[in-house]
Amino acid sequence: MKATIWHNPACGTSSKTLAILQETPGVALTVIEYKKTPFSRAKLIQLFADAGLSPRQALRRRGSDAEALGLTSDDTSDDAILAAMVKDPMLVERPFVETDKGVALCRPQDKVHEIL
């Protein structure tokens, strides 16, 4: 099975999810450190749609500038949130994992088992 994780090595949940993927037999793993290789708008749209999430639901509030940028306001559009996420990938909640079985925001890390 192929699996891709959008990973931040400084994040404990992301690191724990990565460890689960590495320890799972038969997983051909691709690791994308999204701070080094940021998301494209199209990729974010695809990941969120496949995970059943809106940009607002995938917005990282804690430990980000989301509130200061006005992104947590109820009247902020999905387009504005997506544009901010493309500009600053730290605004995307983590980690996202994509496998042959689907996409999940793996928070907590055990959610990764749903798509393995």
PyMOL commands that place a pseudoatom at each C-alpha (Angstrom):
pseudoatom trace, name=CA, resn=MET, resi=1, chain=A, elem=C, hetatm=0, pos=[0.000, 0.000, 0.000]
pseudoatom trace, name=CA, resn=LYS, resi=2, chain=A, elem=C, hetatm=0, pos=[1.196, 3.510, -0.833]
pseudoatom trace, name=CA, resn=ALA, resi=3, chain=A, elem=C, hetatm=0, pos=[1.003, 6.170, 1.877]
pseudoatom trace, name=CA, resn=THR, resi=4, chain=A, elem=C, hetatm=0, pos=[1.959, 9.836, 1.932]
pseudoatom trace, name=CA, resn=ILE, resi=5, chain=A, elem=C, hetatm=0, pos=[2.252, 11.883, 5.107]
pseudoatom trace, name=CA, resn=TRP, resi=6, chain=A, elem=C, hetatm=0, pos=[2.462, 15.659, 5.184]
pseudoatom trace, name=CA, resn=HIS, resi=7, chain=A, elem=C, hetatm=0, pos=[4.801, 15.862, 8.133]
pseudoatom trace, name=CA, resn=ASN, resi=8, chain=A, elem=C, hetatm=0, pos=[6.263, 18.371, 10.559]
pseudoatom trace, name=CA, resn=PRO, resi=9, chain=A, elem=C, hetatm=0, pos=[9.165, 16.833, 12.517]
pseudoatom trace, name=CA, resn=ALA, resi=10, chain=A, elem=C, hetatm=0, pos=[8.592, 19.315, 15.350]
pseudoatom trace, name=CA, resn=CYS, resi=11, chain=A, elem=C, hetatm=0, pos=[5.064, 17.985, 15.951]
pseudoatom trace, name=CA, resn=GLY, resi=12, chain=A, elem=C, hetatm=0, pos=[4.660, 15.082, 18.358]
pseudoatom trace, name=CA, resn=THR, resi=13, chain=A, elem=C, hetatm=0, pos=[1.415, 13.839, 16.803]
pseudoatom trace, name=CA, resn=SER, resi=14, chain=A, elem=C, hetatm=0, pos=[2.938, 13.978, 13.336]
pseudoatom trace, name=CA, resn=SER, resi=15, chain=A, elem=C, hetatm=0, pos=[6.013, 12.075, 14.522]
pseudoatom trace, name=CA, resn=LYS, resi=16, chain=A, elem=C, hetatm=0, pos=[3.874, 9.425, 16.231]
pseudoatom trace, name=CA, resn=THR, resi=17, chain=A, elem=C, hetatm=0, pos=[1.785, 9.029, 13.068]
pseudoatom trace, name=CA, resn=LEU, resi=18, chain=A, elem=C, hetatm=0, pos=[4.947, 8.700, 10.999]
pseudoatom trace, name=CA, resn=ALA, resi=19, chain=A, elem=C, hetatm=0, pos=[6.208, 5.989, 13.371]
pseudoatom trace, name=CA, resn=ILE, resi=20, chain=A, elem=C, hetatm=0, pos=[2.958, 4.021, 12.941]
pseudoatom trace, name=CA, resn=LEU, resi=21, chain=A, elem=C, hetatm=0, pos=[3.321, 4.216, 9.165]
pseudoatom trace, name=CA, resn=GLN, resi=22, chain=A, elem=C, hetatm=0, pos=[6.979, 3.168, 9.292]
pseudoatom trace, name=CA, resn=GLU, resi=23, chain=A, elem=C, hetatm=0, pos=[6.143, 0.199, 11.522]
pseudoatom trace, name=CA, resn=THR, resi=24, chain=A, elem=C, hetatm=0, pos=[3.250, -1.022, 9.366]
pseudoatom trace, name=CA, resn=PRO, resi=25, chain=A, elem=C, hetatm=0, pos=[4.333, -3.877, 7.087]
pseudoatom trace, name=CA, resn=GLY, resi=26, chain=A, elem=C, hetatm=0, pos=[3.731, -3.370, 3.378]
pseudoatom trace, name=CA, resn=VAL, resi=27, chain=A, elem=C, hetatm=0, pos=[3.524, 0.434, 3.438]
pseudoatom trace, name=CA, resn=ALA, resi=28, chain=A, elem=C, hetatm=0, pos=[5.484, 2.227, 0.715]
pseudoatom trace, name=CA, resn=LEU, resi=29, chain=A, elem=C, hetatm=0, pos=[5.879, 5.579, 2.456]
pseudoatom trace, name=CA, resn=THR, resi=30, chain=A, elem=C, hetatm=0, pos=[6.445, 9.063, 1.070]
pseudoatom trace, name=CA, resn=VAL, resi=31, chain=A, elem=C, hetatm=0, pos=[7.196, 11.783, 3.622]
pseudoatom trace, name=CA, resn=ILE, resi=32, chain=A, elem=C, hetatm=0, pos=[6.610, 15.395, 2.631]
pseudoatom trace, name=CA, resn=GLU, resi=33, chain=A, elem=C, hetatm=0, pos=[7.893, 17.962, 5.101]
pseudoatom trace, name=CA, resn=TYR, resi=34, chain=A, elem=C, hetatm=0, pos=[5.367, 20.639, 4.205]
pseudoatom trace, name=CA, resn=LYS, resi=35, chain=A, elem=C, hetatm=0, pos=[7.437, 23.465, 5.680]
pseudoatom trace, name=CA, resn=LYS, resi=36, chain=A, elem=C, hetatm=0, pos=[10.105, 22.655, 3.060]
pseudoatom trace, name=CA, resn=THR, resi=37, chain=A, elem=C, hetatm=0, pos=[7.651, 21.686, 0.301]
pseudoatom trace, name=CA, resn=PRO, resi=38, chain=A, elem=C, hetatm=0, pos=[4.489, 23.737, 0.875]
pseudoatom trace, name=CA, resn=PHE, resi=39, chain=A, elem=C, hetatm=0, pos=[1.028, 22.657, -0.198]
pseudoatom trace, name=CA, resn=SER, resi=40, chain=A, elem=C, hetatm=0, pos=[-0.447, 23.818, -3.471]
pseudoatom trace, name=CA, resn=ARG, resi=41, chain=A, elem=C, hetatm=0, pos=[-3.978, 25.173, -3.390]
pseudoatom trace, name=CA, resn=ALA, resi=42, chain=A, elem=C, hetatm=0, pos=[-5.154, 22.267, -5.569]
pseudoatom trace, name=CA, resn=LYS, resi=43, chain=A, elem=C, hetatm=0, pos=[-3.575, 19.698, -3.231]
pseudoatom trace, name=CA, resn=LEU, resi=44, chain=A, elem=C, hetatm=0, pos=[-5.205, 21.260, -0.172]
pseudoatom trace, name=CA, resn=ILE, resi=45, chain=A, elem=C, hetatm=0, pos=[-8.599, 21.270, -1.877]
pseudoatom trace, name=CA, resn=GLN, resi=46, chain=A, elem=C, hetatm=0, pos=[-8.157, 17.600, -2.823]
pseudoatom trace, name=CA, resn=LEU, resi=47, chain=A, elem=C, hetatm=0, pos=[-6.936, 16.531, 0.636]
pseudoatom trace, name=CA, resn=PHE, resi=48, chain=A, elem=C, hetatm=0, pos=[-9.743, 18.344, 2.433]
pseudoatom trace, name=CA, resn=ALA, resi=49, chain=A, elem=C, hetatm=0, pos=[-12.417, 17.007, 0.068]
pseudoatom trace, name=CA, resn=ASP, resi=50, chain=A, elem=C, hetatm=0, pos=[-11.127, 13.441, 0.353]
pseudoatom trace, name=CA, resn=ALA, resi=51, chain=A, elem=C, hetatm=0, pos=[-10.971, 13.742, 4.152]
pseudoatom trace, name=CA, resn=GLY, resi=52, chain=A, elem=C, hetatm=0, pos=[-14.488, 15.219, 4.297]
pseudoatom trace, name=CA, resn=LEU, resi=53, chain=A, elem=C, hetatm=0, pos=[-13.267, 18.468, 5.834]
pseudoatom trace, name=CA, resn=SER, resi=54, chain=A, elem=C, hetatm=0, pos=[-13.737, 22.124, 5.031]
pseudoatom trace, name=CA, resn=PRO, resi=55, chain=A, elem=C, hetatm=0, pos=[-10.761, 24.482, 5.054]
pseudoatom trace, name=CA, resn=ARG, resi=56, chain=A, elem=C, hetatm=0, pos=[-12.135, 25.901, 8.313]
pseudoatom trace, name=CA, resn=GLN, resi=57, chain=A, elem=C, hetatm=0, pos=[-12.169, 22.437, 9.899]
pseudoatom trace, name=CA, resn=ALA, resi=58, chain=A, elem=C, hetatm=0, pos=[-8.572, 21.846, 8.774]
pseudoatom trace, name=CA, resn=LEU, resi=59, chain=A, elem=C, hetatm=0, pos=[-7.350, 25.207, 10.080]
pseudoatom trace, name=CA, resn=ARG, resi=60, chain=A, elem=C, hetatm=0, pos=[-4.749, 24.956, 12.807]
pseudoatom trace, name=CA, resn=ARG, resi=61, chain=A, elem=C, hetatm=0, pos=[-5.790, 27.384, 15.500]
pseudoatom trace, name=CA, resn=ARG, resi=62, chain=A, elem=C, hetatm=0, pos=[-3.464, 26.485, 18.343]
pseudoatom trace, name=CA, resn=GLY, resi=63, chain=A, elem=C, hetatm=0, pos=[0.165, 27.442, 17.804]
pseudoatom trace, name=CA, resn=SER, resi=64, chain=A, elem=C, hetatm=0, pos=[-0.516, 29.412, 14.624]
pseudoatom trace, name=CA, resn=ASP, resi=65, chain=A, elem=C, hetatm=0, pos=[-1.327, 32.958, 13.546]
pseudoatom trace, name=CA, resn=ALA, resi=66, chain=A, elem=C, hetatm=0, pos=[-4.873, 31.994, 12.501]
pseudoatom trace, name=CA, resn=GLU, resi=67, chain=A, elem=C, hetatm=0, pos=[-6.609, 34.221, 15.028]
pseudoatom trace, name=CA, resn=ALA, resi=68, chain=A, elem=C, hetatm=0, pos=[-4.287, 37.189, 14.492]
pseudoatom trace, name=CA, resn=LEU, resi=69, chain=A, elem=C, hetatm=0, pos=[-4.907, 36.910, 10.742]
pseudoatom trace, name=CA, resn=GLY, resi=70, chain=A, elem=C, hetatm=0, pos=[-8.675, 36.969, 11.294]
pseudoatom trace, name=CA, resn=LEU, resi=71, chain=A, elem=C, hetatm=0, pos=[-9.114, 33.444, 9.928]
pseudoatom trace, name=CA, resn=THR, resi=72, chain=A, elem=C, hetatm=0, pos=[-11.150, 32.174, 12.877]
pseudoatom trace, name=CA, resn=SER, resi=73, chain=A, elem=C, hetatm=0, pos=[-13.977, 34.633, 12.287]
pseudoatom trace, name=CA, resn=ASP, resi=74, chain=A, elem=C, hetatm=0, pos=[-17.236, 33.007, 11.177]
pseudoatom trace, name=CA, resn=ASP, resi=75, chain=A, elem=C, hetatm=0, pos=[-17.426, 35.318, 8.169]
pseudoatom trace, name=CA, resn=THR, resi=76, chain=A, elem=C, hetatm=0, pos=[-13.988, 34.423, 6.791]
pseudoatom trace, name=CA, resn=SER, resi=77, chain=A, elem=C, hetatm=0, pos=[-14.426, 32.607, 3.478]
pseudoatom trace, name=CA, resn=ASP, resi=78, chain=A, elem=C, hetatm=0, pos=[-12.974, 29.218, 2.628]
pseudoatom trace, name=CA, resn=ASP, resi=79, chain=A, elem=C, hetatm=0, pos=[-11.083, 30.941, -0.199]
pseudoatom trace, name=CA, resn=ALA, resi=80, chain=A, elem=C, hetatm=0, pos=[-9.416, 33.318, 2.257]
pseudoatom trace, name=CA, resn=ILE, resi=81, chain=A, elem=C, hetatm=0, pos=[-8.490, 30.428, 4.557]
pseudoatom trace, name=CA, resn=LEU, resi=82, chain=A, elem=C, hetatm=0, pos=[-7.067, 28.419, 1.638]
pseudoatom trace, name=CA, resn=ALA, resi=83, chain=A, elem=C, hetatm=0, pos=[-5.043, 31.404, 0.402]
pseudoatom trace, name=CA, resn=ALA, resi=84, chain=A, elem=C, hetatm=0, pos=[-3.574, 31.874, 3.872]
pseudoatom trace, name=CA, resn=MET, resi=85, chain=A, elem=C, hetatm=0, pos=[-2.754, 28.164, 4.150]
pseudoatom trace, name=CA, resn=VAL, resi=86, chain=A, elem=C, hetatm=0, pos=[-0.911, 28.205, 0.826]
pseudoatom trace, name=CA, resn=LYS, resi=87, chain=A, elem=C, hetatm=0, pos=[1.059, 31.237, 1.980]
pseudoatom trace, name=CA, resn=ASP, resi=88, chain=A, elem=C, hetatm=0, pos=[1.790, 29.776, 5.444]
pseudoatom trace, name=CA, resn=PRO, resi=89, chain=A, elem=C, hetatm=0, pos=[1.545, 25.965, 5.668]
pseudoatom trace, name=CA, resn=MET, resi=90, chain=A, elem=C, hetatm=0, pos=[1.716, 26.152, 9.473]
pseudoatom trace, name=CA, resn=LEU, resi=91, chain=A, elem=C, hetatm=0, pos=[-1.959, 27.141, 9.297]
pseudoatom trace, name=CA, resn=VAL, resi=92, chain=A, elem=C, hetatm=0, pos=[-2.879, 23.604, 8.180]
pseudoatom trace, name=CA, resn=GLU, resi=93, chain=A, elem=C, hetatm=0, pos=[-3.692, 21.190, 10.997]
pseudoatom trace, name=CA, resn=ARG, resi=94, chain=A, elem=C, hetatm=0, pos=[-1.454, 18.157, 10.964]
pseudoatom trace, name=CA, resn=PRO, resi=95, chain=A, elem=C, hetatm=0, pos=[-0.722, 15.505, 10.006]
pseudoatom trace, name=CA, resn=PHE, resi=96, chain=A, elem=C, hetatm=0, pos=[-2.620, 14.604, 6.871]
pseudoatom trace, name=CA, resn=VAL, resi=97, chain=A, elem=C, hetatm=0, pos=[-2.089, 11.086, 5.513]
pseudoatom trace, name=CA, resn=GLU, resi=98, chain=A, elem=C, hetatm=0, pos=[-3.205, 9.822, 2.113]
pseudoatom trace, name=CA, resn=THR, resi=99, chain=A, elem=C, hetatm=0, pos=[-3.319, 6.104, 1.298]
pseudoatom trace, name=CA, resn=ASP, resi=100, chain=A, elem=C, hetatm=0, pos=[-4.973, 3.903, -1.293]
pseudoatom trace, name=CA, resn=LYS, resi=101, chain=A, elem=C, hetatm=0, pos=[-7.956, 3.744, 1.093]
pseudoatom trace, name=CA, resn=GLY, resi=102, chain=A, elem=C, hetatm=0, pos=[-8.434, 7.486, 1.581]
pseudoatom trace, name=CA, resn=VAL, resi=103, chain=A, elem=C, hetatm=0, pos=[-7.265, 10.622, 3.346]
pseudoatom trace, name=CA, resn=ALA, resi=104, chain=A, elem=C, hetatm=0, pos=[-7.395, 11.425, 7.045]
pseudoatom trace, name=CA, resn=LEU, resi=105, chain=A, elem=C, hetatm=0, pos=[-6.363, 14.180, 9.374]
pseudoatom trace, name=CA, resn=CYS, resi=106, chain=A, elem=C, hetatm=0, pos=[-4.594, 11.921, 11.841]
pseudoatom trace, name=CA, resn=ARG, resi=107, chain=A, elem=C, hetatm=0, pos=[-5.252, 13.756, 15.066]
pseudoatom trace, name=CA, resn=PRO, resi=108, chain=A, elem=C, hetatm=0, pos=[-5.012, 11.757, 17.258]
pseudoatom trace, name=CA, resn=GLN, resi=109, chain=A, elem=C, hetatm=0, pos=[-2.394, 9.618, 15.545]
pseudoatom trace, name=CA, resn=ASP, resi=110, chain=A, elem=C, hetatm=0, pos=[-4.441, 6.417, 15.896]
pseudoatom trace, name=CA, resn=LYS, resi=111, chain=A, elem=C, hetatm=0, pos=[-6.828, 7.745, 13.205]
pseudoatom trace, name=CA, resn=VAL, resi=112, chain=A, elem=C, hetatm=0, pos=[-4.239, 6.614, 10.667]
pseudoatom trace, name=CA, resn=HIS, resi=113, chain=A, elem=C, hetatm=0, pos=[-5.364, 3.020, 11.242]
pseudoatom trace, name=CA, resn=GLU, resi=114, chain=A, elem=C, hetatm=0, pos=[-8.700, 3.884, 9.591]
pseudoatom trace, name=CA, resn=ILE, resi=115, chain=A, elem=C, hetatm=0, pos=[-6.967, 4.278, 6.214]
pseudoatom trace, name=CA, resn=LEU, resi=116, chain=A, elem=C, hetatm=0, pos=[-4.414, 1.463, 6.453]
for i in range(1, 116): cmd.bond("trace and resi %d" % i, "trace and resi %d" % (i + 1))
show_as sticks, trace
zoom trace
